[in-house]
Amino acid sequence: MKKTTPLLAAVAVVALAGCASAPSPAELQAQFSAMLKSSFRDEGIAKLDRLEQDAGQAACSTGQAPTPEQAKAIEAEALATIKPPSDGAYLGDWREGEKLAQNGRGMTWTDKSADPSANGANCYNCHQISKAEISYGTIGPSLYQFGKLRGVANPTAPEAQAMVQYTWGKLNNAWAYNACSNMPRFGHKKLLNEQQLKHLMALLLDPTSPVNAQ
């Protein structure tokens, strides 16, 4: 009787493994979720609740673009989350907005506070904003002359309100206009507070800011 060589034994194991049914998508998702949760722990201000996904995030995390119907549902849900400023004023101080745009700190486990006021907006990581800045990211479009190119000469004028409100919505929850956008949902996820968002609005729309004045 012939003995089975190690090579033939290995081939047999592989063949038998191939006959086994592959995990279903649901099983793979469950395995992935378990692996993800086991790889992280609460540390400082960074808590495990960051791994929890809302319905939009779940739809945008499948590895495939959402269908047109799914995209419309995601955008409608996001649009419903956007509220106007509590005092009705959309613009703050563009100088503070510039500081936020330059600041990429916040939300790490070494930070002392989870309050949005401790965070920056890190805008230059993805966008060009002012002519003077020579180092900026290109993941997002240039925002240089954002207000001027869109005809916002006076942000308080009635004819400017559609663009002002759109910009406010984009900063709060970009998914309202582009499902699964890479842009942070600053207001919806409480990454920035209302006053910080107003300062960014001023940076983008105030005619005297370095975005529009140069």
N, C-alpha and C positions, 0 to 999 in steps of 0.2 A: 504494500500500500504506500502510495507516494505521500510525502510530507508536503504541507502547504508552506510555500516560501513567504517571508515577510512581505515581499512586494505584492504577491497574489492576495495575501490577507488584506493589505491596505486597499487594493483595488476593490475587493469585495465589500469593505466597509463603505467606501465612497459610493458604490453602486446601490447599496442598501439605503444610504442616506438620501440618494437621489430619488428613491421610490417613495420616501416619506412626503406627505403633503406640506407645501410651503405655508408659513404663517399667513393668516388673512390680514388685510390692511388694518382692521381693528386691533388684532393681536399685536401687530408691529407697532401701532400707535401706543398701545398700552405698555409695551416693553420700553419704547422710547421715553414715555412719560416717567416710568419708574426709574430708568437710568438717569434722566435729567434731575429728578428730585433727589436721588441719592448722591448726586455730584455736588450739591450746594448745601449750605447751612446758613442759618441766621448769623450775621456778623456785623456788629455795630448797627448803623441805620439801614443796612441792606438786609431785608427780610425775605423769607421764602414766598411771601405773597406776590412777589414780582414775577413768579413763574406762572401765576394764574392768568389765563387768557379770557378776554371777553369774546363774544361771538364773532366780531370782526377780525380779531387777531387769529382766531382759530381758522377762519376761512382764508386768511392771507398766509397761513403757515403750512399749506399742504404741499408746497413745491410746484404748484401749478397756478397759473393766473385764474382768478375767479371768472365764472361765466358772466356775460353781460347782465343777466338777471341778478346774480349774486352781487355784482359790483353796484348795481342800482340800489339794492337793499342795504349794502354797507354804507353807501353815500347818504341814503335817506336817514338811516339810524344815526350817523355822525352829525348830519345837519340839525337833527332834533336836539342835540346836546349843546348847541351854541346859543349862548345868551348874550344880550348886549351888556355893556358896562353898567354897573349898578347905579351910577350917577349920570349916565347918558353921555359922558365925555369920553371920546375915543383916544385922544392923544395926550401924552404926558410930555416928558422932557427928552429931546433927542440926545442930549449929552449923556443922560443916564442910559439911554438905549444903546449908545455906542459902547459904553462900558460893558453892558450885558453881551453885546455882539462879540466883544473881544475875550470874554470870560468863558472858559470851558470847564470850570470846576463845578463840583456838586454831585450828589447822589452816590458817591462811592462809600464803601464800608468804613473808610478812615475819616470821613467828614463827621463833624460833631452834631450837625443839625439836619433833619429831614425836611425842615420848613422850606418852601419854595424860595423865600427871600435869600436863602444861602446859595442859590444856584445861579449859574450864568446861562446864557442862551447859546453860546458857541456858534454863532451864525457864520463866522468866517471859515469855519471848518468845511462848509459846503458851498458858500456863496462868495462872490465878489460883492462888496457893498459900496466902498468909496474908491475914488480914483487914487487916493494917496496910498491905499493898502496894496503892497506888492506880493503878499503871500496869502493865498486863500484857496479854498477847495473848489472843485468843479463838479461835484456830485449834483448840485443844484444849479439852476440858472443864475446868471448875474442879476443882482438886484440894484446895480448902480443906476441912478436916475429913475428908480422905480416909480415914484410919484409923478415926476415930470413927464415921462413917456406915456403915462396914463391920463394926462390932462388934469392932474390935481394941483391947481394953482392955489386954491384955498380949501383946505380940508373941511371947513365948516360950511361951505357953500352947498346948497341943495343939490346942484348938479354933480357934486363929488361924493355924495353919500353912498351911491351904489358901490363905488370902488373902495371907499372907507370900510363899509360893512363887509365886503368880500375879503379885504385884507385882515380884518378882525377875525373873521371866520377861519381863514387860512392859518393864522397863528394859533387859534384855539384848537381846531380839529381839522387838519388838512384832508382827512379822509372824506369830508363832506363834499369835496370837489374832485378827489382822485383816490379811489379806493386802493388801499394798501400802499399809499404813498410812503416814501422813506422819511418824509419830514416828521420830526417829533410833534406829537399832539400836545403842545405846551399847556394849554388850558385844560383840556379834557383829562389829561393824566396828572394835573396839578404839579407840573414841572416848574411853572412860573405862576406868580400870582397876578391878580388883575392889574395892579399898578405897574408891574414889570412889563406886562403885555402892552400897556399904554405907552411906555417908554419906547418899546420897539416900534410901535405904530408911528410914533413921532419921528423916529430915525428914518423910516421908510417913506413917510408922507409929508412931513414938515418941509416946506419950500426952503427953509434956511438950514436944514441939516446937510452934512457933507455928502449925503446920497444925492440930493437934488440941486444943491447950490453951486456945485463945481461945474 
